[in-house]
Amino acid sequence: MLSRRRMPSLQELIAFEAVARSGSFTHAAKELSLSQSAISKQVKQLERSLGAPLIDRTGSGLRRTEAGEVFLRAAREMLGQFHTAAVAIGGGSEGGEALSLIVLPTFAEGWLVERLPAFLKGRDGLTLHITTRVQPYDFLGTSHDIAITYGAAGWTHPEATLLFEERFIPVASADYLQRLGAQGEQALARATLLQQLSRPTLWRDYFDETGIIVEDPFSGPTVDRFPMAIQAAGVGLGIALVPDFLVHAAIAKGTLCKVTNRSLAGAGAYHLVLPRTKQSPVTSQFKTWIMVEAQSGGPCAAPS
């Protein structure tokens, strides 16, 4: 652990990030409205505090050292967290409110963001901040108000509210199914099955659950995220097995089709977490709104 005496200052972090990004002390000085010598002094002090050179000063210009590359990523993360906290505490605009969310990337991109204009309508004074994060999250000492998390089905917590449980359905484009010349279970037996890197046994689990027989449930191109699998299915690369809440709108619009109504219950569920210390009129309004959205625009109804 660094002593407080050796801890880098915020000014040093800002100066280093500007120099490392621009590759020039001159450009960094102009950006920060400081002298070049002041910027150079702050970077040198940072290097002394850390005990390692961060910038190679050569005749052909500046180059980040290996330590500089590592520390640049850390500096950007720290400065980003500082900015998020400062904006959240200060509000989005003069006299306005701010709401800060921390959300799973797939949930944000595939479901939440497209619905947010409806929530923000009529709330001109509200500024919304969204941070995506996969790792477990602790509200203590942070500026975030609400988290949307993924946990085991049946998980309960006094500050958590169930949005919906996970359920997987096979989807494809209408053109792809037409090219296959088959529908339903026959299409699954003939199709290219898009594999999910993070859920490698998903297709096997689906076929075990439904009793549908295919020759090889592990054969097919692999993608690493559900939004990519959905996009691949949409352009006709195969059939994707994905959480139904992510394709509810696409199915309603006709851009994707359910291959069969037979589905697979997932092991987890999505929850909204609102700590007691973060309760306010705007967080309560958001919770009420998203619960209605989850009921009306969440998973497709489970087959009977």
C-alpha positions as CSV (number, residue, x, y, z in Angstrom):
1,M,0.0,0.0,0.0
2,L,1.2,3.5,-0.8
3,S,1.4,5.9,2.1
4,R,-0.7,9.0,1.8
5,R,2.4,11.0,1.2
6,R,3.2,9.0,-1.9
7,M,-0.4,8.7,-3.1
8,P,-0.8,10.3,-6.6
9,S,-2.8,13.5,-6.6
10,L,-5.9,14.0,-8.8
11,Q,-4.0,16.7,-10.7
12,E,-1.2,14.3,-11.5
13,L,-3.6,11.7,-12.8
14,I,-5.3,14.3,-15.0
15,A,-1.9,15.5,-16.4
16,F,-0.6,12.0,-17.1
17,E,-3.9,10.9,-18.8
18,A,-3.8,13.9,-21.1
19,V,-0.1,13.4,-22.0
20,A,-0.5,9.7,-22.5
21,R,-3.6,10.2,-24.7
22,S,-2.3,13.0,-26.8
23,G,1.4,11.9,-26.9
24,S,2.5,15.5,-26.3
25,F,3.3,17.6,-23.3
26,T,2.4,20.7,-25.4
27,H,-1.0,19.4,-26.4
28,A,-1.8,18.3,-22.8
29,A,-0.8,21.7,-21.5
30,K,-3.0,23.5,-24.0
31,E,-5.9,21.2,-23.2
32,L,-5.6,21.7,-19.5
33,S,-4.7,25.5,-19.7
34,L,-1.4,25.0,-17.9
35,S,2.2,25.5,-18.9
36,Q,4.2,22.8,-20.4
37,S,6.6,22.8,-17.5
38,A,3.8,22.4,-15.0
39,I,2.5,19.3,-16.9
40,S,6.0,17.9,-17.1
41,K,6.5,18.5,-13.4
42,Q,3.2,16.7,-12.4
43,V,4.0,13.7,-14.6
44,K,7.6,13.4,-13.1
45,Q,6.1,13.7,-9.6
46,L,3.7,10.9,-10.4
47,E,6.6,8.7,-11.7
48,R,8.5,9.4,-8.5
49,S,5.5,8.5,-6.3
50,L,5.0,5.2,-8.2
51,G,8.7,4.4,-8.5
52,A,8.6,3.6,-12.2
53,P,8.8,5.6,-15.5
54,L,5.5,6.0,-17.3
55,I,6.6,8.0,-20.3
56,D,9.7,7.4,-22.5
57,R,10.9,10.8,-23.6
58,T,12.8,10.2,-26.9
59,G,14.0,12.4,-29.7
60,S,11.2,11.1,-31.9
61,G,8.5,11.9,-29.4
62,L,6.8,10.4,-26.4
63,R,6.0,6.7,-25.8
64,R,4.2,5.0,-23.0
65,T,6.2,2.5,-21.1
66,E,4.8,-0.9,-20.2
67,A,4.1,0.5,-16.7
68,G,2.6,3.5,-18.3
69,E,0.1,1.3,-20.3
70,V,-1.0,-0.5,-17.2
71,F,-1.3,2.7,-15.1
72,L,-3.2,4.6,-17.9
73,R,-6.0,2.0,-17.7
74,A,-6.2,2.4,-14.0
75,A,-6.0,6.2,-14.2
76,R,-8.9,6.3,-16.7
77,E,-11.0,4.1,-14.5
78,M,-10.3,6.2,-11.4
79,L,-11.0,9.5,-13.3
80,G,-14.2,8.0,-14.8
81,Q,-15.5,7.0,-11.3
82,F,-14.6,10.4,-10.0
83,H,-16.5,12.1,-12.8
84,T,-19.6,9.8,-12.4
85,A,-19.7,10.5,-8.6
86,A,-19.2,14.3,-9.1
87,V,-22.0,14.5,-11.7
88,A,-24.4,12.3,-9.7
89,I,-23.9,14.3,-6.6
90,G,-24.1,17.7,-8.4
91,G,-27.0,16.7,-10.6
92,G,-27.1,16.7,-14.3
93,S,-28.0,20.3,-14.8
94,E,-28.4,23.4,-12.6
95,G,-31.2,22.8,-10.2
96,G,-32.0,19.4,-11.8
97,E,-32.1,15.8,-10.5
98,A,-29.8,12.9,-11.4
99,L,-30.4,9.2,-11.4
100,S,-27.5,6.8,-11.6
101,L,-27.9,3.2,-12.7
102,I,-25.5,0.3,-12.7
103,V,-26.7,-2.3,-15.1
104,L,-25.6,-5.6,-16.7
105,P,-24.3,-4.8,-20.3
106,T,-26.6,-7.3,-22.1
107,F,-29.7,-6.1,-20.1
108,A,-28.9,-2.4,-20.8
109,E,-28.2,-2.9,-24.6
110,G,-30.8,-5.5,-25.3
111,W,-33.8,-4.3,-23.2
112,L,-33.4,-1.2,-21.1
113,V,-32.0,1.6,-23.3
114,E,-34.7,1.4,-26.0
115,R,-37.3,1.9,-23.3
116,L,-35.8,4.8,-21.4
117,P,-37.2,7.6,-23.6
118,A,-40.6,6.6,-22.2
119,F,-39.4,7.0,-18.7
120,L,-37.7,10.3,-19.4
121,K,-40.7,11.8,-21.1
122,G,-41.9,14.8,-19.1
123,R,-38.8,14.7,-16.9
124,D,-36.8,17.4,-18.5
125,G,-34.9,18.3,-15.3
126,L,-33.7,14.7,-14.8
127,T,-30.3,13.5,-16.0
128,L,-29.7,9.8,-16.3
129,H,-26.3,8.1,-15.9
130,I,-25.8,4.5,-16.8
131,T,-22.8,2.4,-16.0
132,T,-22.5,-1.2,-17.1
133,R,-20.8,-3.8,-15.0
134,V,-20.7,-7.6,-14.9
135,Q,-18.9,-8.1,-11.5
136,P,-20.8,-8.1,-8.2
137,Y,-21.5,-4.6,-7.0
138,D,-21.5,-3.0,-3.6
139,F,-23.4,0.3,-3.1
140,L,-21.4,1.3,0.0
141,G,-19.5,4.5,-0.6
142,T,-20.7,4.9,-4.2
143,S,-22.9,7.3,-6.1
144,H,-25.1,4.8,-7.9
145,D,-28.8,4.7,-6.9
146,I,-30.1,1.5,-8.5
147,A,-28.6,-1.7,-9.7
148,I,-30.1,-4.3,-12.0
149,T,-28.5,-7.7,-11.3
150,Y,-28.6,-11.3,-12.3
151,G,-29.0,-13.9,-9.6
152,A,-30.2,-17.4,-8.9
153,A,-33.9,-18.0,-9.6
154,G,-35.8,-17.7,-6.3
155,W,-33.2,-15.4,-4.8
156,T,-34.7,-13.0,-2.2
157,H,-33.3,-9.9,-0.6
158,P,-35.1,-7.1,1.3
159,E,-33.8,-4.5,-1.1
160,A,-34.3,-6.5,-4.3
161,T,-37.3,-6.8,-6.5
162,L,-37.8,-9.6,-9.1
163,L,-38.1,-8.2,-12.7
164,F,-38.4,-11.5,-14.5
165,E,-36.9,-15.0,-14.6
166,E,-34.7,-16.1,-17.4
167,R,-36.3,-18.3,-20.2
168,F,-34.6,-19.3,-23.4
169,I,-36.3,-19.7,-26.8
170,P,-34.9,-20.5,-30.3
171,V,-35.2,-17.7,-32.8
172,A,-34.3,-17.2,-36.4
173,S,-35.1,-14.9,-39.3
174,A,-38.1,-15.8,-41.5
175,D,-35.8,-15.9,-44.6
176,Y,-33.5,-18.4,-42.9
177,L,-36.4,-20.7,-42.0
178,Q,-37.7,-20.4,-45.5
179,R,-34.3,-21.4,-46.9
180,L,-34.3,-24.4,-44.6
181,G,-37.7,-25.5,-45.9
182,A,-38.7,-26.6,-42.4
183,Q,-40.4,-25.3,-39.3
184,G,-40.4,-26.1,-35.6
185,E,-38.5,-29.2,-34.5
186,Q,-37.6,-30.2,-38.1
187,A,-35.9,-26.8,-38.5
188,L,-33.9,-27.4,-35.4
189,A,-32.7,-30.7,-36.7
190,R,-31.5,-29.2,-40.0
191,A,-30.3,-25.8,-38.9
192,T,-26.9,-24.3,-38.0
193,L,-27.0,-23.9,-34.2
194,L,-25.4,-20.7,-33.0
195,Q,-23.4,-21.5,-29.9
196,Q,-23.0,-19.2,-26.9
197,L,-19.5,-19.0,-25.5
198,S,-20.5,-18.2,-21.9
199,R,-23.2,-20.9,-21.9
200,P,-21.5,-23.8,-23.8
201,T,-24.1,-26.5,-22.8
202,L,-27.2,-24.3,-23.5
203,W,-28.4,-26.2,-26.6
204,R,-27.8,-29.6,-25.0
205,D,-29.8,-28.5,-22.0
206,Y,-32.6,-27.3,-24.2
207,F,-32.8,-30.6,-26.1
208,D,-32.6,-32.6,-22.9
209,E,-35.5,-30.5,-21.5
210,T,-37.7,-30.6,-24.6
211,G,-36.9,-34.1,-25.8
212,I,-36.1,-32.8,-29.2
213,I,-33.4,-35.0,-30.9
214,V,-30.6,-33.5,-32.9
215,E,-27.4,-35.2,-34.1
216,D,-24.9,-32.8,-32.5
217,P,-26.0,-30.0,-30.1
218,F,-22.5,-28.6,-29.9
219,S,-21.9,-28.0,-33.6
220,G,-22.1,-24.5,-35.0
221,P,-20.4,-21.1,-35.0
222,T,-19.7,-19.6,-31.6
223,V,-20.4,-16.0,-30.4
224,D,-19.5,-14.6,-27.0
225,R,-22.6,-12.5,-26.2
226,F,-26.3,-12.8,-26.6
227,P,-26.8,-9.5,-28.6
228,M,-24.3,-10.9,-31.1
229,A,-26.2,-14.2,-31.3
230,I,-29.4,-12.3,-31.9
231,Q,-27.8,-10.2,-34.6
232,A,-26.4,-13.3,-36.2
233,A,-29.8,-15.0,-36.2
234,G,-31.3,-11.9,-37.7
235,V,-29.0,-11.9,-40.7
236,G,-29.6,-15.6,-41.3
237,L,-26.5,-17.3,-40.0
238,G,-28.5,-19.8,-38.0
239,I,-30.8,-20.3,-35.1
240,A,-30.0,-18.7,-31.7
241,L,-31.1,-19.8,-28.3
242,V,-31.5,-16.6,-26.3
243,P,-33.3,-15.1,-23.3
244,D,-36.8,-14.3,-24.5
245,F,-36.9,-10.8,-23.0
246,L,-34.1,-9.8,-25.3
247,V,-36.1,-10.7,-28.5
248,H,-39.7,-9.8,-27.3
249,A,-39.7,-6.6,-29.4
250,A,-38.1,-8.2,-32.5
251,I,-40.6,-11.0,-32.5
252,A,-43.5,-8.5,-32.2
253,K,-42.1,-6.6,-35.1
254,G,-41.5,-9.7,-37.2
255,T,-37.8,-9.3,-37.6
256,L,-37.3,-12.6,-35.8
257,C,-39.4,-15.6,-35.4
258,K,-39.8,-18.1,-32.6
259,V,-38.8,-21.5,-34.2
260,T,-40.9,-23.4,-31.6
261,N,-42.9,-22.5,-28.5
262,R,-40.9,-25.0,-26.5
263,S,-38.5,-23.1,-24.1
264,L,-35.9,-23.7,-21.5
265,A,-36.1,-22.2,-18.0
266,G,-32.8,-20.6,-17.0
267,A,-31.1,-21.0,-13.7
268,G,-31.3,-17.2,-12.9
269,A,-33.4,-14.1,-12.8
270,Y,-33.1,-10.4,-13.2
271,H,-33.6,-8.2,-10.1
272,L,-33.7,-4.5,-9.4
273,V,-31.8,-3.5,-6.2
274,L,-32.8,-0.3,-4.5
275,P,-31.1,0.2,-1.1
276,R,-33.0,2.0,1.6
277,T,-30.3,4.7,1.7
278,K,-31.0,5.5,-1.9
279,Q,-34.8,5.8,-1.8
280,S,-36.1,9.0,-3.1
281,P,-39.0,10.2,-5.3
282,V,-37.1,9.6,-8.5
283,T,-35.8,6.2,-7.6
284,S,-39.3,5.1,-6.5
285,Q,-40.7,6.4,-9.8
286,F,-38.1,4.5,-11.8
287,K,-38.8,1.3,-9.8
288,T,-42.5,1.6,-10.4
289,W,-42.0,2.3,-14.1
290,I,-39.6,-0.6,-14.8
291,M,-41.8,-3.0,-13.0
292,V,-44.7,-2.1,-15.3
293,E,-42.3,-2.5,-18.3
294,A,-41.1,-5.8,-17.1
295,Q,-44.6,-7.1,-16.9
296,S,-45.7,-5.8,-20.3
297,G,-42.5,-6.0,-22.3
298,G,-40.5,-8.7,-20.6
299,P,-40.4,-12.4,-21.3
300,C,-42.8,-13.9,-23.8
301,A,-45.4,-16.0,-22.0
302,A,-44.2,-19.4,-21.0
303,P,-45.9,-22.2,-23.0
304,S,-48.5,-24.2,-21.3
